[in-house]
Amino acid sequence: MAEDAGCNLSACPALVLNADYTPLSYYPLSLWPWQTAIKAVFLDRVDIVESYDRRVHSPSLDMKIPSVIALRDYVKHSEFPAFTRFNLFLRDRFACQYCGSGQHLTFDHVVPRRLGGKTTWENIITACAPCNMKKGGRTPRQAHMHLACDPIRPTSWQLQQHGKSYPPNYLHETWRDWLYWDIELEE
């Protein structure tokens, strides 16, 4: 397929909605490259909800690029998200749980492993490198450091709610009706 002359279609991702027309994810925002979106259209896996003004062409096709697509089959989210560094930082809102810094983030075992602490949601928090070094192999109480919040195992819904606090730098106008940030969208 050829693209319109002078257009950079790599800047035309499709917002992916679940079959209930809610985004699959807010953070990171559920986006597919234009090629994946068009392939899914031809495989009858998605419906086109909105399109860009840009087109792709082939000898037998002239098609607008989808800007919003909805899955035909509902994807059920698991109740609890995977334990990953990114999800941990999102749970803790990308801030050190000791000092509030958003710089040089690491993760810290509240009860250190040497004292029997496990690598679980309930024992790991986001910490900046200086606070992590200051705490060392001690508990927060032993290090005279206060936790902003006790660590919990978040639900997928809680992480998505936190994700709504971090809108991406660019949102296309055709996505406006499907996303719920109170910000002015760029053209």
N, C-alpha and C positions, 0 to 999 in steps of 0.2 A: 504494500500500500504506500502511496505517496501522500505527503502532507501538503497543505496549502503553502505556496511559496512565501517565504519570509516569516513563517510562524514557527515558534519553538513549542512543539507539542509536549515536550518533557515538562513544560509548565502547565499542563492540563490534566492533573490527576482527577480521578472520579471519587467523590465522597461515597462510601459504601454504607448503606442502611441495611438493617436486618429486615426480615419479612414484615415486621410490625412498624416499619418506617422510622425506627430510632437508630442512631449511629451505632455501629458495632462497638466502637470505642471512642471516647472523647480525648483520651490522652494515653498513648499517642492517638491522634485523630485517625480514624479508619479511612485510609486512602489507597487506591490502586492506580498504577500507571495506566495511561490511556490504552496501551496495547492489551493489558490484562482485562480491562473493562470491556473492550470490543470482543475479545475472545469469549468472555463470559456471556455476552449478548448472543453470539452465534451458537453457543452451547446451550442456550435457553436456561441459563442458571440465574439470570438477573433480568429485571425490567428497567428500562431507561425512564427516569423520573424527570430529569432536566438535562439540557445539552448546552455545550459551548457554541458560539457562533462559528467556530473553526470546524473544518471538515477534513476527512481523509478520502482518498480516491484510489480505486483500482480499476482494471478494465471493465469489471462488471458491477461496481459499487461506488456510490457517492454517499457518504454518511457523515452526519454531525458527530462530533466527539461527545460522548456522555460526560456530564459533569456531576450528576447524582444518579446512582443506581441503587436498586433495592433487590436483595436476594429473594429468590422465589421460595426457598425453603428456610424456615426459621432456624437460626443457630442458637441453641440454648447455652447460656453462659454458665460456667460452673459457679457454684455458690462461693467458693473460696479461690482466690487467685494463687498462682504459683508463687513460691517464695523465691524472688529474684532481687538482685541489687536495685534495679529500677523500681520494682513494686514497693520495696522497703522505703526508698527515698520518696516515692509518691505518697505512701502512707504517712510519712513524717513531714510531708510538704517541703521537701528539699531543704531542710533546715536541721542544723545540729540540735539535738535534744538537750544539750547542756547549755550552750551559749546562744543559739539561734542563728549562727552564721550559715550562709549558704555556700561558702567557699571550701574547697579541698575536702569534700565529703568522703567519708569512709563508713564502715559499719562497725559497731562495737557490741561485744557480748556484755550485757548488764552484769550477769554473774559470769565471771571469766571461766573459760574452759578449764583452766588449771584448778578451779574450785568446783568443777562438776557442771558448769553451765553448758547448755546445749545450744546448737544453732537452730533456733526456732523463732517464729514470729514473736513469741512472748518473751524472748530473751535477747533479741537483737534490736538495736536502735541506730539511727543515723547520727553520726558524730563527725565533727570536723577533725582533721588530722591533729591540730594542737590539743584539743580536748581529749582525743583518744590517747595521745601520748601522755598527757597529764594524768589521766586516770590509770593508765598502765594495766597491770594484772590485778587490780583491786575492784571491789564493788563501788558503786557511786557513794555509798555511805562511808566506806573506808577512805575514799579519796576526797570526802567533803564536797561532793558535787551533787547538784540537784537535777533530776530529770524533769523536763517540761511536761511530759505525759508518760504514763506507764505504757509499755509496748503491748499491743494486742494483735490477735490474728484478724485482719480486716476481711470483710466480705468483698466480693467483686463490685457490688453496688457502692460501698464506701469508697473504694478506689476510683470508680467512675465519678463520683461526686467530687472528690479531691481534684480529679483531672479537669473538671469544668473550671477550676480556678486558674488554669494555665492555657488560655486560648493560643493557637499557633499565630505566628507572625502574619500569615496570609490566609484569608478566607475569601473564596470567590462569592460574588453576589448571589449566584444560583443556590448556594448552600444555606442562605439566610433562614429559610423556613424550616430547616431541619436541625439546626444547632441552637443552643440556648445560652449564649453568652451575651451579656449586656455591654457590647462594645460596638464601635462603628466599624463596619466592614470596609475593606479597601476595594477599590474598583479594579 
